[in-house]
Structures are given as C-alpha cells and as structure tokens.
Amino acid sequence: MSSKDLVKLKCTIIDAFPGAKFKAVVIENGHTINCIISGRIRKNNIAILKGDDVDVEVSPYDLSLGRIVYRY
C-alpha cells in the first residue's frame, strides 16, 4: 500500500496507554480510533498528551487503527 492510499484525519487525543499507544476521537464525526506513534515523532521525542490535536493516517481497510503523524 502506498502513502496515497492512506486517509488523513484530524483527531483529538482522549486517552494515553503504556507503550506509546493512544485513543483518539475524530473531530468531524466522533468515531474512536486506536493510534500508535509514527517513527519520526518517536525519533524526535515529541510528547503527546491528552487533549492534543493530531493528524492520524488510517488505512481504508481498517478504520479502527491509525498512526499519529503530526501534532499541532
């Protein structure tokens, strides 16, 4: 799958779990997504907390799991 096939959503973090996993809610429709941190965010040691607005890339095949790619 190429990066063109991914869907980018604007979300808000509602819960943080151990192991750099998060639960986010999509701003437009209220759908909940389980998220992990992308490698670039992990490498640059960017902190993500509850209430942060983020961009999440989601596969069109599984809309319940995503990857956080940008923090506002």
C-alpha positions as CSV (number, residue, x, y, z in Angstrom):
1,M,0.0,0.0,0.0
2,S,1.4,3.4,-0.9
3,S,1.1,6.5,1.1
4,K,-1.5,7.8,-1.4
5,D,-4.0,5.2,-0.3
6,L,-4.0,6.4,3.4
7,V,-6.8,8.6,4.8
8,K,-5.6,11.5,6.9
9,L,-7.9,12.6,9.7
10,K,-7.7,15.4,12.3
11,C,-8.3,14.0,15.8
12,T,-8.0,14.8,19.5
13,I,-6.3,12.5,22.0
14,I,-8.7,11.4,24.7
15,D,-6.6,8.7,26.5
16,A,-3.0,7.6,26.7
17,F,-1.8,4.0,27.3
18,P,1.6,2.5,28.0
19,G,3.8,1.6,25.1
20,A,3.1,4.8,23.1
21,K,-0.4,3.9,22.3
22,F,-3.3,6.3,22.4
23,K,-7.1,6.5,21.9
24,A,-8.2,9.4,19.7
25,V,-11.6,10.7,18.6
26,V,-12.2,12.1,15.1
27,I,-13.4,15.7,15.3
28,E,-15.9,15.6,12.5
29,N,-18.0,12.5,13.4
30,G,-16.9,11.4,16.9
31,H,-15.5,8.0,15.8
32,T,-12.9,6.5,18.1
33,I,-9.5,5.3,16.8
34,N,-6.7,3.4,18.5
35,C,-3.4,5.0,17.5
36,I,0.3,4.5,17.7
37,I,3.1,7.0,17.2
38,S,5.0,7.2,13.9
39,G,8.7,6.6,13.8
40,R,9.6,10.3,13.1
41,I,7.6,11.5,16.2
42,R,9.3,8.8,18.3
43,K,12.7,9.7,17.0
44,N,12.4,13.4,17.7
45,N,10.9,12.7,21.1
46,I,7.8,14.7,20.7
47,A,5.5,14.5,23.7
48,I,1.8,13.7,23.1
49,L,-0.7,14.3,25.9
50,K,-4.4,14.2,26.5
51,G,-6.3,17.0,24.7
52,D,-3.7,17.4,21.9
53,D,-4.9,17.8,18.3
54,V,-3.1,15.4,15.9
55,D,-3.2,14.2,12.4
56,V,-3.8,10.4,12.1
57,E,-3.2,8.3,9.0
58,V,-5.7,5.5,8.7
59,S,-5.8,2.6,6.2
60,P,-9.1,2.4,4.2
61,Y,-9.3,-1.3,5.0
62,D,-9.2,-0.9,8.8
63,L,-10.6,2.3,10.1
64,S,-10.1,1.4,13.8
65,L,-6.3,1.6,13.9
66,G,-4.2,4.6,12.9
67,R,-0.7,6.2,13.1
68,I,-0.1,9.6,14.5
69,V,2.0,11.6,12.0
70,Y,1.7,15.2,13.2
71,R,1.0,17.0,16.5
72,Y,-0.4,20.6,16.4
